[in-house]
Amino acid sequence: MVTRRAVGELDAGRRRLGPGGEQKRGNPARLQLVAEIQLARFYSEVLGLPVVFSSDHFVLLGQEGAAGLGFNRLADYRRPTWPDPAQEKQAHIEVGVDDLDAAQARLLALGAVVPEFQPEPDRWRVLLDPAGHPFCISTLV
């Protein structure tokens, strides 16, 4: 079983946000997409963060006094084609886990997909969120 701590850590620009909300300042990282509500639900489950603000075009996950993760709606959103650079990834999220296999199984059950290309699967795994954004899980984070 993957613990909330294991799947609930986000390293955003060398700042670490844990389930206890240790990070006390900073602007939210933002992912741009069409279905921001569905993707926000996915990351809320992955990171163990509640929705702290929602409007017709923006959803923010986070905890009081800590950096958050925001989701903007884009009318002309194009799904990333990673590793093909034709449509670059819009963000990069590293999620620290205790067990790669258990975390991957949990994330697949939440809607993540495993792309064919895996640079170093023994050290980290690349997954795609439901909107196609690549993100990594690693025991090194």
C-alpha positions in Angstrom: 0.0 0.0 0.0 1.3 3.5 -0.9 0.9 5.9 1.9 -0.4 9.4 1.6 3.1 10.7 2.4 4.6 8.6 -0.3 2.3 9.8 -3.0 1.6 13.3 -1.5 4.8 15.1 -2.1 5.3 17.6 -4.9 8.7 19.0 -5.7 8.0 22.3 -7.5 11.1 24.3 -8.2 13.1 22.7 -5.4 10.3 23.4 -2.9 8.7 20.4 -1.3 5.0 20.3 -0.4 4.1 17.5 1.9 0.7 16.4 3.2 1.3 18.5 6.3 1.8 21.6 4.1 5.4 22.4 5.2 6.0 24.9 2.4 4.7 28.3 3.7 5.0 30.6 0.6 5.1 30.6 -3.2 2.8 30.9 -6.1 0.9 27.9 -7.4 2.3 25.8 -10.2 -0.2 25.8 -13.0 -1.2 23.3 -15.6 -3.1 24.5 -18.6 -5.8 22.3 -20.1 -9.4 22.0 -21.2 -10.8 19.7 -18.6 -9.3 21.3 -15.5 -11.9 19.9 -13.1 -11.2 16.3 -14.0 -7.5 16.8 -13.9 -7.7 18.6 -10.6 -9.6 15.6 -9.1 -6.9 13.3 -10.4 -4.1 15.3 -8.8 -6.1 15.9 -5.6 -6.2 12.1 -5.2 -2.5 11.7 -6.2 -1.2 14.4 -3.9 -3.7 14.2 -1.1 -4.5 17.9 -1.5 -8.0 19.4 -1.3 -9.6 21.9 -3.7 -9.1 25.3 -2.0 -10.6 27.5 -4.8 -12.7 26.8 -7.9 -14.2 29.0 -10.6 -15.5 28.4 -14.1 -11.9 28.5 -15.5 -9.6 27.8 -12.6 -9.1 25.2 -9.9 -6.5 25.4 -7.1 -5.4 22.5 -4.9 -3.5 23.2 -1.8 -3.5 23.8 1.9 -3.7 27.0 3.9 -0.4 28.9 3.9 1.3 26.6 1.4 2.2 26.6 -2.3 -0.5 25.0 -4.4 -1.2 23.5 -7.8 -3.5 25.4 -10.1 -5.3 24.3 -13.3 -6.3 26.8 -16.0 -8.8 26.2 -18.7 -7.5 26.7 -22.3 -9.9 26.7 -25.3 -7.1 25.6 -27.7 -5.4 23.0 -25.4 -3.2 20.6 -27.2 -2.2 17.4 -25.5 1.6 17.0 -25.0 3.3 14.5 -27.4 6.2 13.6 -25.1 8.8 12.4 -25.8 8.1 13.7 -29.3 8.8 17.5 -29.2 6.0 18.4 -31.6 3.9 19.5 -28.7 6.0 20.2 -25.7 5.0 19.2 -22.1 3.6 22.2 -20.2 4.9 21.2 -16.7 7.0 18.6 -15.0 5.9 17.1 -11.7 8.0 14.7 -9.7 6.2 12.7 -7.1 8.2 11.0 -4.3 7.1 7.4 -3.5 8.3 4.6 -1.3 7.6 1.8 -3.8 7.6 2.3 -7.6 5.4 -0.7 -8.4 2.8 0.0 -5.8 2.6 3.7 -6.6 2.4 3.0 -10.3 -0.5 0.5 -9.7 -2.4 3.1 -7.6 -1.9 5.9 -10.2 -3.0 3.7 -13.0 -6.2 2.9 -11.1 -6.7 6.7 -10.8 -6.4 7.2 -14.5 -2.7 7.6 -15.3 -1.3 5.9 -18.4 2.2 4.4 -18.9 3.9 5.7 -22.0 6.0 3.3 -24.0 9.3 5.3 -23.5 10.8 4.8 -20.0 14.2 6.5 -19.7 15.2 4.7 -16.4 12.4 2.6 -15.1 14.4 1.1 -12.3 15.0 4.6 -10.9 11.8 6.5 -11.9 8.7 5.9 -14.0 7.2 8.3 -16.4 3.4 8.3 -16.4 0.8 10.4 -18.3 -2.0 12.1 -16.4 -5.5 12.0 -17.9 -4.8 15.1 -19.9 -1.6 13.7 -21.3 0.9 15.6 -19.1 4.0 13.5 -18.3 4.9 13.3 -14.7 7.4 11.1 -12.8 7.3 8.9 -9.7 10.6 8.2 -8.0 12.0 6.9 -4.8 14.8 9.5 -5.2 12.6 12.5 -4.5 
